[in-house]
Amino acid sequence: MAKVFNNKGRLVRDINPSLNKSKGLGDTIEKITKVTGIKSIVEGAARVVKKDCGCGKRKDTLNKMFPYKK
């Protein structure tokens, strides 16, 4: 299993096809929001107001509603 790090030594991604496959729509949306930076903004705002952003629950719901067939 290979790991990719950025120039600051932070783990960018784990190159393991089974770990990076999306199970459903929720996983895909999470990947898009991570890449665009939306996820970090939402999580930062949630920390400021001291509430859960609901991202995990929303991701699980979307994965159950729209799963990808194997």
C-alpha positions as semicolon CSV with decimal commas, in nm:
position;residue;x (nm);y (nm);z (nm)
1;M;0,000;0,000;0,000
2;A;0,157;0,330;-0,112
3;K;0,098;0,667;0,052
4;V;0,133;1,008;-0,109
5;F;0,254;1,303;0,101
6;N;0,263;1,674;0,019
7;N;0,573;1,891;0,062
8;K;0,486;1,953;0,430
9;G;0,475;1,584;0,511
10;R;0,096;1,558;0,539
11;L;-0,077;1,252;0,399
12;V;-0,257;1,354;0,081
13;R;-0,398;1,019;-0,023
14;D;-0,360;0,652;0,030
15;I;-0,309;0,459;-0,291
16;N;-0,515;0,154;-0,219
17;P;-0,795;0,103;-0,471
18;S;-1,025;-0,066;-0,221
19;L;-1,000;0,231;0,019
20;N;-1,054;0,498;-0,246
21;K;-1,361;0,347;-0,413
22;S;-1,685;0,527;-0,350
23;K;-1,965;0,311;-0,211
24;G;-2,229;0,558;-0,322
25;L;-2,318;0,918;-0,398
26;G;-2,230;1,036;-0,047
27;D;-1,868;0,925;-0,084
28;T;-1,839;1,099;-0,420
29;I;-1,979;1,425;-0,285
30;E;-1,739;1,406;0,010
31;K;-1,443;1,366;-0,227
32;I;-1,555;1,666;-0,434
33;T;-1,604;1,887;-0,128
34;K;-1,260;1,789;0,005
35;V;-1,086;1,879;-0,321
36;T;-1,269;2,211;-0,358
37;G;-1,211;2,310;0,007
38;I;-1,580;2,332;0,090
39;K;-1,552;2,056;0,352
40;S;-1,287;2,238;0,555
41;I;-1,489;2,563;0,548
42;V;-1,805;2,386;0,666
43;E;-1,619;2,197;0,940
44;G;-1,451;2,521;1,053
45;A;-1,785;2,699;1,074
46;A;-1,932;2,405;1,266
47;R;-1,647;2,427;1,518
48;V;-1,711;2,799;1,565
49;V;-2,080;2,748;1,645
50;K;-1,996;2,430;1,839
51;K;-2,238;2,209;1,642
52;D;-2,196;1,901;1,430
53;C;-2,211;1,982;1,058
54;G;-2,400;1,659;0,987
55;C;-2,166;1,564;0,702
56;G;-2,118;1,204;0,814
57;K;-2,487;1,138;0,860
58;R;-2,567;1,300;0,525
59;K;-2,296;1,094;0,352
60;D;-2,429;0,768;0,500
61;T;-2,787;0,855;0,401
62;L;-2,686;0,935;0,042
63;N;-2,479;0,616;0,021
64;K;-2,783;0,412;0,128
65;M;-3,020;0,594;-0,106
66;F;-2,788;0,591;-0,409
67;P;-2,540;0,303;-0,381
68;Y;-2,304;0,220;-0,666
69;K;-2,341;-0,129;-0,808
70;K;-2,036;-0,349;-0,819
